[in-house]
């Protein structure tokens, strides 16, 4: 008899677990403060040859 009851109750057990964890998150855990976004984007210099269609300098390329 228990072999038929356990599989039938499993969806309700899982639903109760999820609802209990959601309640725990809302009422027990401390609120999480969002991370502060940077005020402006960092300006990095473009790598050599960027946007020109060719690769940048490599270990084999020596400019003189």
Backbone as numpy.savetxt, mean C-alpha at the origin, in Angstrom:
# Nx Ny Nz CAx CAy CAz Cx Cy Cz
-24.60 -35.31 13.53 -25.41 -34.11 13.53 -24.55 -32.86 13.53
-23.49 -32.85 14.34 -22.63 -31.67 14.37 -21.90 -31.47 13.05
-21.72 -32.53 12.32 -21.04 -32.43 11.03 -21.86 -31.60 10.04
-23.17 -31.49 10.24 -24.02 -30.68 9.37 -24.19 -29.25 9.89
-24.10 -29.07 11.19 -24.33 -27.74 11.77 -23.13 -26.82 11.55
-21.92 -27.35 11.72 -20.71 -26.52 11.62 -20.58 -25.88 10.22
-20.70 -26.62 9.13 -20.59 -25.97 7.81 -21.72 -24.97 7.56
-22.90 -25.21 8.11 -24.01 -24.29 7.91 -23.80 -23.00 8.68
-23.12 -23.06 9.81 -22.91 -21.86 10.63 -21.64 -21.10 10.25
-20.77 -21.69 9.47 -19.49 -21.08 9.15 -19.63 -19.68 8.52
-20.52 -19.44 7.56 -20.63 -18.07 7.03 -21.02 -17.05 8.10
-21.88 -17.44 9.05 -22.29 -16.52 10.10 -21.15 -16.28 11.10
-20.36 -17.30 11.34 -19.20 -17.14 12.22 -18.19 -16.19 11.59
-17.94 -16.34 10.29 -17.01 -15.45 9.60 -17.56 -14.02 9.56
-18.85 -13.87 9.31 -19.46 -12.53 9.29 -19.34 -11.87 10.66
-19.61 -12.62 11.72 -19.48 -12.08 13.07 -18.04 -11.68 13.38
-17.09 -12.45 12.90 -15.68 -12.13 13.11 -15.31 -10.82 12.42
-15.73 -10.67 11.17 -15.43 -9.44 10.43 -16.10 -8.24 11.08
-17.35 -8.40 11.50 -18.06 -7.28 12.14 -17.42 -6.93 13.48
-16.97 -7.95 14.22 -16.30 -7.69 15.49 -14.97 -6.96 15.29
-14.22 -7.34 14.27 -12.95 -6.65 13.99 -13.20 -5.22 13.54
-14.27 -4.98 12.77 -14.60 -3.62 12.34 -14.97 -2.77 13.56
-15.74 -3.33 14.49 -16.10 -2.60 15.70 -14.84 -2.30 16.52
-13.96 -3.28 16.64 -12.72 -3.11 17.39 -11.90 -1.97 16.79
-11.82 -1.94 15.45 -11.04 -0.90 14.78 -11.64 0.48 15.04
-12.97 0.58 15.06 -13.64 1.87 15.23 -13.65 2.36 16.67
-13.75 1.46 17.65 -13.97 1.87 19.03 -12.80 1.65 19.98
-11.92 0.75 19.67 -10.87 0.41 20.63 -9.51 0.94 20.20
-9.15 0.76 18.94 -7.84 1.18 18.47 -7.76 2.70 18.40
-6.59 3.28 18.66 -6.46 4.74 18.55 -6.55 5.18 17.09
-7.04 6.38 16.86 -7.12 6.85 15.46 -5.73 7.05 14.87
-5.64 6.82 13.60 -4.36 6.94 12.89 -4.33 8.30 12.20
-3.25 9.04 12.45 -3.08 10.33 11.80 -2.44 10.11 10.44
-2.99 10.71 9.37 -2.37 10.54 8.05 -1.00 11.20 7.99
-0.12 10.64 7.20 1.21 11.22 7.04 1.10 12.55 6.31
1.94 13.48 6.68 1.91 14.79 6.03 2.53 14.70 4.64
1.82 15.27 3.68 2.32 15.28 2.31 3.36 16.40 2.17
4.36 16.22 1.32 5.33 17.29 1.12 4.63 18.52 0.52
5.10 19.69 0.92 4.45 20.92 0.46 4.71 21.19 -1.00
5.88 20.86 -1.49 6.15 21.02 -2.92 7.04 19.88 -3.38
6.97 19.60 -4.65 7.73 18.49 -5.21 9.22 18.82 -5.21
10.03 17.80 -4.95 11.48 17.98 -4.99 11.92 18.13 -6.44
12.82 19.05 -6.69 13.31 19.28 -8.04 14.66 18.59 -8.18
14.69 17.56 -8.99 15.92 16.83 -9.24 16.39 17.16 -10.64
17.70 17.27 -10.84 18.17 17.52 -12.21 17.92 16.29 -13.07
17.58 16.55 -14.33 17.33 15.45 -15.25 18.65 14.74 -15.55
18.63 13.41 -15.68 19.86 12.70 -16.03 20.33 13.07 -17.42
21.63 12.92 -17.65 22.23 13.28 -18.93 21.57 12.49 -20.05
21.11 13.18 -21.06 20.49 12.53 -22.21 19.03 12.21 -22.01
18.43 12.63 -20.90 17.02 12.33 -20.66 16.16 13.14 -21.62
15.23 12.49 -22.24 14.31 13.16 -23.13 14.87 13.39 -24.52
16.10 12.98 -24.78 16.70 13.19 -26.10 16.60 11.94 -26.96
16.02 10.89 -26.42 15.85 9.68 -27.19 17.03 8.72 -27.10
18.09 9.11 -26.46 19.26 8.24 -26.36 19.53 7.89 -24.92
20.37 6.90 -24.70 20.71 6.54 -23.32 21.66 7.57 -22.72
21.68 7.61 -21.44 22.59 8.51 -20.73 24.00 7.94 -20.76
24.91 8.57 -20.02 26.30 8.08 -20.02 26.38 6.71 -19.37
27.27 5.91 -19.87 27.49 4.59 -19.31 28.94 4.47 -18.88
29.30 3.34 -18.32 30.68 3.13 -17.86 31.64 3.11 -19.06
31.15 2.75 -20.24 32.01 2.68 -21.41 32.16 4.00 -22.13
31.28 4.95 -21.84 31.28 6.25 -22.51 32.07 7.26 -21.68
33.10 7.84 -22.26 33.92 8.84 -21.59 33.87 10.11 -22.41
33.38 11.20 -21.83 33.38 12.46 -22.57 34.66 13.24 -22.28
35.21 13.80 -23.34 36.44 14.59 -23.17 36.23 15.95 -23.74
